[in-house]
Amino acid sequence: FPEITNWATVNEPNSLCSGGYGAGVFAPGHKSTTDHLVCGHHILQAHARSVDYFRKSGKKGHIGIVLDYKWAYPNTDSEADNRAAAYDRDNLVGFWAEPIFKT
């Protein structure tokens, strides 16, 4: 596909892993309290390998991942609610974004 220059390795990995391996509402329908984290680990490894291959191949274009997140807003202006919203963002977005943007 030489005409394609913009690539995404994975679309909405949070939905894939939490829905498919946590809540069991998406395929493969697996319900677990921890397997969504294992899924995420493997998704991040696959993303890293794909980006590495793309960059070493010399292909022209851009490659990335499509992160999904339903933004958490505090219920009130209280410090506790602001902390809870920040905790949600740090743990959901941070799980995916930190390993990608840190390296």
C-alpha positions in Angstrom: 0.0 0.0 0.0 2.5 2.7 -1.1 -0.2 5.3 -1.4 -1.1 5.1 2.3 1.1 7.3 4.5 -0.8 7.5 7.8 -1.1 4.3 9.8 -2.7 3.4 13.2 -1.4 0.3 14.9 -4.4 -0.3 17.2 -7.8 1.5 17.3 -9.1 2.2 20.8 -7.1 -0.3 22.9 -8.8 0.7 26.1 -12.2 -0.4 24.8 -10.7 -3.6 23.3 -9.0 -4.7 26.6 -11.5 -3.4 29.2 -14.5 -4.5 27.1 -13.1 -7.8 25.9 -11.0 -9.0 28.8 -12.4 -7.1 31.8 -16.2 -6.6 31.5 -16.6 -9.3 28.8 -19.0 -7.2 26.7 -16.8 -7.3 23.6 -15.2 -10.3 21.9 -13.8 -12.5 23.2 -16.2 -12.0 26.1 -13.8 -12.8 28.8 -14.6 -11.5 32.3 -11.6 -10.9 34.7 -10.4 -8.4 37.2 -6.8 -8.5 35.9 -6.7 -9.8 32.3 -7.5 -6.4 30.8 -4.1 -5.4 32.1 -2.4 -8.4 30.5 -4.2 -7.5 27.2 -3.0 -3.9 27.5 0.6 -5.0 28.1 0.5 -7.1 24.9 -1.2 -4.3 22.9 1.6 -1.9 23.9 4.2 -4.5 23.0 2.6 -5.0 19.6 2.4 -1.2 19.1 6.0 -0.8 19.9 7.1 -3.5 17.6 5.0 -2.2 14.8 6.3 1.4 15.2 9.9 0.0 15.3 9.4 -2.0 12.1 7.7 1.0 10.3 10.6 3.3 11.2 13.3 0.9 10.2 11.5 0.1 6.9 12.2 3.6 5.6 8.5 4.0 4.6 7.3 7.6 4.2 4.5 8.6 6.5 3.3 8.6 10.1 2.4 5.9 12.5 0.5 6.0 15.8 -2.1 4.6 18.0 -5.8 5.7 18.4 -6.3 6.2 22.2 -9.9 6.4 23.5 -10.9 7.9 26.8 -14.2 9.2 28.2 -12.9 12.3 30.0 -13.5 12.3 33.8 -14.8 15.6 35.2 -15.1 16.2 39.0 -18.6 16.2 40.3 -17.9 19.3 42.4 -15.1 21.8 42.8 -13.9 20.0 46.0 -10.3 18.8 46.3 -11.4 15.2 46.7 -13.5 15.3 43.5 -10.7 17.0 41.5 -8.3 14.4 42.9 -10.6 11.5 41.8 -10.9 12.9 38.3 -7.2 13.3 38.0 -6.7 9.8 39.3 -9.0 8.4 36.7 -7.2 10.3 33.9 -3.8 9.3 35.2 -4.7 5.6 35.4 -6.7 5.2 32.2 -5.0 7.6 29.8 -1.6 7.2 31.6 -1.6 3.4 31.3 -1.5 3.8 27.5 0.1 7.2 27.0 3.0 7.1 29.4 4.9 4.1 27.9 4.4 5.6 24.4 5.3 9.2 25.0 8.0 8.5 27.6 10.2 6.7 25.1 
